């Protein structure tokens, strides 16, 4: 998923990540952790982009962790 570096794009990124996590078989209990992790990662990336005056897109990927 690619989003522009603006705070308005964090909620759609979070929803997309949750949908992907569900498709990958994540347990329902883990979805809140996914939302939080994606929010924090996106917010940090966006803050860095704003601080450095970058306009490049922020790329988000999700994959299954092997245990």
Secondary structure, 3 states (H helix, E strand, C coil): CEECCCHHHHHHHHHHHHHHHHHCCCCHHHHHHHHHHHHHHHHHHHHHHHHCCCCCCEECCCCCCCC
